[in-house]
Amino acid sequence: MKVAVVRFPGTNCEFDTQYAFEKLGAEVCILWHKQSEIPKDTQLVVVPGGFSYGDYLRCGAIAQFSPIMKAIREYALQGGRVLGICNGFQILCEAGLLPGALKRNENLHFISKMQTLRVVNKNNIFLRSYAKNQEIALPIAHADGNYFIDESGLEALKANEQILLEYVDNPNGSVGGIAGVCNEAKNVFGLMPHPERAIEMVLGGCDGVAMLDNLLQKS
């Protein structure tokens, strides 16, 4: 399977993401943000973590205007699979590909730790191999991971089973403890935790392996 990982100025997780997917058998290429096309036969686009454009203005606010994002929007609208991790999640929200927004953590501090999460919905390709309500552990590392959506938006997420993951203990003040969501069509996924940092026991756990591997499966 061919995976494309986007690289913006300030991105710092693109090579971790490349390593994780190559470990799972994927063919991975790095896309520079100024590119205007996604390589032919790409089956998954990943917008990785980091500090795109130094997080100026707002996390992801500048990156959403990069040439590659127009191609990603078109790719997603045609049903292509897109995954945004941490800053990538922020970018996808800013670009309107995912609902809601990410704002400064409630305690105003950068949080970096292993975090326990709960699988909320598995009616999607990203979490299909997990059990509903299964608890897993993934690292988080963010200052702007406080997920916000208004009340009507939250009800829509619940009704459409778009809430993917929630924090067992809410470290950043996110509405409903939400840690990850998908779009209504369930082909665009975003989460603040880092599954690519949980693929080997030497890293502290392997709970991220199935998430990434699920996206590599054709059906």
C-alpha positions, 0 to 999 in steps of 0.5 A: 500500500502506498502512503503519503506523509505531508511535510510542512516547515516545522513538522517534526513527526514525519519520519517517525510516521514514515518509520511506523508505516514502513514497519507495517509494510507500506511504501511511504513517500514524503510530500513537501507542502508546496507540492500541488498533487498527491502521487498516483495510487496513493491509498492513504495521506497522513498529516503528521504532528509537529509545529507547522509554520511555528504554530503562528496565529493558531495551530494549523491556521497557516498550513491549511492554505498550503498548496498540498491542502487543496489536493488533500481536500479533493482527495478526501472528497473523492473518498480517499483516506486521510489521517491527521495526528496531533498538529495534523488533526489541528490542520484538518480541523482548520481546513474544514475536513473535520468538525470542531477546533483545537484550542489551548489546554485548559491548564495552559501547559504543554502536556507530554505523557502516556495517556489512557484512552477509551475506544468510543466507536469502532464503526469505522476502518480506523478502529475496527479491530478494537473492542468498543470501550477498550482502554488503550495507552498512547503518548500525547504531546501538545499545548493546544489539544483542548477539543471544542465543538458547540452543543449541536455539533457535539450531538451530531458527532454522537448521532453519527458515531464520529467520536473515535476516542476519549480520554479516560481522565481529561488532561486538557479540558476537551469537550466530552473528553474527546481525543479523536474524531472522524468526518461523517463519511468516515474516511478522514480521521484525526486524533491528538495522541500519537499512535506512531509513537506506540508501535514497539515495546521499547517505546512503552507500548504497541497500542498504536499498531492496530490503528495504523494497520487498519488503515492499510487494509483495502476493505 
